[in-house]
């Protein structure tokens, strides 16, 4: 099982298998993803999980769609905010 898109597995045993598969040009079998619960136990927990998933994707997609000037403006604002904070 890989972590993310195309990244290497963290588990040493899975990493070894991944390396052998890559070096012998064999593609590993696809593991079916875990199904989401049909009836969530707690709706707020379910919505939080969905939000975390979107947040992980959102920053990368936002970075690709922003122009250089927009990225500089956001970075400058973040730097001002960091330096404005009082140290304790």
Secondary structure, DSSP 8 states (H G I E B T S, - for coil): --SSSS---SSHHHHHHHHHHHHTT------------SS-S-HHHHHHHHHHHHHHHHHHHHHHHS-HHHHHHHHHHHHHHHHHS---
